[in-house]
Amino acid sequence: MPRKAAQLSEADKHGAEGGAIAVDRALFVLCAFRQGDTTLGLVELAQRSGLYKSTLLRLLASLEHARLVQRQADGRYGLGPEVARLHAVYSASFSLELVVMPVLRQLVQATRESAAFHIDQGEHRLCLYRVDSPQPVRDHAKAGDLLPRNRGAGGRVLRAFGGARGELYQKIRDEGVAEMVGDRVPDIAGVSSPVFGPDGALKGALTLTCPTPRFDAAFRPHVLNAARDLTVALGGTFPYST
């Protein structure tokens, strides 16, 4: 009989509730490949997954059969051509709007304030998507507006993760969030957090805005959670605790 591990492997810890253990383990092996990896040896895969080498070899045989991994001449493993095919299918069907808008709607529902997604546009930032607060008194920016890149929570986040120097920008990079009151317009406050893609590159800033009297420190975790959710939906890793 196969021996049981003294403790759960990393692969088993991340398994889906009610899912198939073998499938969860195989998918976790694929996820062991990180940015910058070209090939991984059996020892490295075992260390990252916490699985026995004998178990790994069985999983790798199935993944290789499905062309999701390929074994190199030196015995190391790399991702296979089926990964590239699936990426092409995903890219062709991908709509940023379909990913961003649900996250913005959820943030507005949770806070009753306005939420937007900003991207760099030269010396400005572009409000690419926006969901308005249901309250009549609100910030009346709209999708398509160009806003300052050097003022406002969203602009400060874009500058911080674009390499701007200074104590304020370092603080934003350290904490993963900018909270600004009256920075762009005296009677508007904002909370913003970065959104990352699969390569770790900045994709934009997710921003919550409200009239200054309604600013609440409790908005901060909501924005961080939304930025994390959007980063994950875009295939990235959110490096801040929420």
DAWOKA-V291903 format. One record per residue. N is the residue number from 0. SS is DSSP state (H for helix, E for strand, - for the rest). OMEGA is omega in whole degrees, -180 to 180 (999 if undefined). D_CENTER is the distance of its C-alpha to the mean C-alpha in Angstrom with 2 decimals. Layout:
n	ss	omega	d_center
N	SS	OMEGA	D_CENTER
N	SS	OMEGA	D_CENTER
//
This chain:
n	ss	omega	d_center
0	-	180	41.39
1	-	-179	37.95
2	-	179	37.33
3	-	179	34.74
4	-	180	32.19
5	-	177	33.05
6	-	-179	29.49
7	-	174	26.44
8	-	175	24.51
9	H	179	20.77
10	H	-179	20.68
11	H	179	22.70
12	H	-176	20.77
13	-	-180	17.68
14	-	179	19.94
15	-	178	19.79
16	-	-179	22.43
17	-	-178	25.30
18	-	179	23.90
19	-	-174	25.74
20	H	-178	25.62
21	H	179	26.35
22	H	178	23.57
23	H	-179	21.01
24	H	-179	22.41
25	H	179	22.43
26	H	179	18.79
27	H	176	17.96
28	H	177	20.19
29	H	-179	18.23
30	H	177	14.99
31	-	177	17.17
32	-	-176	16.97
33	-	178	14.66
34	-	180	14.22
35	-	177	17.87
36	-	171	19.55
37	-	174	22.31
38	-	177	24.26
39	E	176	24.42
40	-	-179	27.64
41	H	180	28.52
42	H	180	28.68
43	H	179	25.15
44	H	178	23.82
45	H	180	25.98
46	H	-177	24.74
47	H	-177	21.03
48	H	-175	21.68
49	-	-179	24.68
50	-	175	26.67
51	-	-180	30.29
52	H	180	31.08
53	H	177	33.31
54	H	180	30.56
55	H	-179	28.19
56	H	178	30.92
57	H	179	31.36
58	H	-180	27.68
59	H	178	27.57
60	H	179	30.73
61	H	179	29.16
62	H	178	26.01
63	H	178	28.38
64	H	179	30.52
65	-	180	27.60
66	-	177	26.85
67	-	169	23.32
68	E	174	24.51
69	E	-178	27.61
70	E	-179	29.95
71	-	-179	31.19
72	-	-179	34.82
73	-	177	34.22
74	-	178	32.81
75	-	-175	29.18
76	E	174	26.44
77	E	176	23.97
78	E	-175	21.77
79	-	-175	24.12
80	H	179	24.72
81	H	176	23.55
82	H	179	19.91
83	H	-180	20.63
84	H	179	22.37
85	H	178	19.63
86	H	179	17.16
87	H	178	19.87
88	H	180	20.33
89	H	-178	16.70
90	H	-179	16.62
91	H	-177	19.93
92	H	-172	18.92
93	-	174	15.49
94	-	-179	15.60
95	H	-179	12.96
96	H	-179	15.14
97	H	178	15.07
98	H	-174	11.32
99	H	-171	11.32
100	H	178	14.73
101	H	179	14.46
102	H	178	11.81
103	H	180	14.22
104	H	179	17.15
105	H	180	16.06
106	H	178	15.58
107	H	179	19.00
108	H	-178	20.55
109	H	-173	19.63
110	H	-175	20.83
111	-	174	23.26
112	-	-176	22.16
113	E	-179	20.78
114	E	-178	17.13
115	E	176	16.08
116	E	-176	13.55
117	E	175	15.08
118	E	177	15.11
119	E	175	17.59
120	E	-178	21.02
121	-	179	23.42
122	-	-180	24.88
123	E	169	23.27
124	E	-179	20.03
125	E	172	19.87
126	E	-173	19.04
127	E	179	17.55
128	E	-179	17.11
129	E	171	18.63
130	E	-175	19.86
131	-	171	22.97
132	-	176	24.08
133	-	-178	26.87
134	-	-175	29.03
135	-	178	31.63
136	-	-176	31.15
137	-	171	27.82
138	-	-175	26.34
139	-	170	27.46
140	-	-179	25.09
141	-	178	24.09
142	-	-178	21.88
143	-	179	23.32
144	-	170	24.48
145	E	-177	24.33
146	E	180	23.88
147	E	177	24.56
148	-	-177	22.03
149	-	177	23.95
150	-	-179	24.19
151	-	-175	22.13
152	H	-179	18.94
153	H	178	16.70
154	H	180	18.96
155	H	178	19.00
156	H	180	15.23
157	H	179	15.47
158	H	-178	18.56
159	H	-177	17.32
160	-	169	14.51
161	-	175	17.08
162	-	-180	19.34
163	-	-179	21.67
164	-	177	24.03
165	-	-176	25.43
166	H	-179	25.17
167	H	-176	23.11
168	H	176	20.39
169	H	178	20.40
170	H	179	20.09
171	H	178	16.98
172	H	-179	15.43
173	H	-173	16.74
174	H	-180	15.58
175	-	-179	12.33
176	-	175	14.16
177	E	176	17.21
178	E	-175	19.96
179	E	178	22.73
180	E	179	25.95
181	-	-176	28.20
182	-	178	26.53
183	-	177	26.55
184	-	-173	29.09
185	-	-175	31.25
186	-	179	30.76
187	E	175	26.97
188	E	-179	24.34
189	E	173	20.58
190	E	-175	17.48
191	E	180	14.35
192	E	-178	11.03
193	E	175	8.89
194	E	-175	5.84
195	E	176	5.00
196	-	-175	6.05
197	-	180	7.49
198	-	-179	10.13
199	-	-179	8.54
200	-	178	10.06
201	E	178	9.59
202	E	-179	9.18
203	E	179	10.70
204	E	176	11.42
205	E	-168	11.28
206	E	173	14.82
207	E	179	17.32
208	E	-179	20.97
209	E	171	24.26
210	E	-176	27.91
211	H	-179	28.58
212	H	-179	30.78
213	H	-179	28.02
214	-	-176	25.48
215	-	179	24.45
216	-	180	22.72
217	-	177	21.36
218	H	-174	18.94
219	H	180	16.87
220	H	178	15.32
221	H	-179	14.79
222	H	178	12.79
223	H	179	10.69
224	H	180	10.14
225	H	178	9.41
226	H	175	6.82
227	H	-179	5.15
228	H	-179	6.19
229	H	177	5.28
230	H	180	1.62
231	H	179	3.55
232	H	179	6.15
233	-	177	5.74
234	-	-178	6.00
235	-	178	3.94
236	-	-179	4.69
237	-	-170	4.88
238	-	-177	8.60
239	-	179	10.29
240	-	-179	12.28
241	-	999	12.42
//
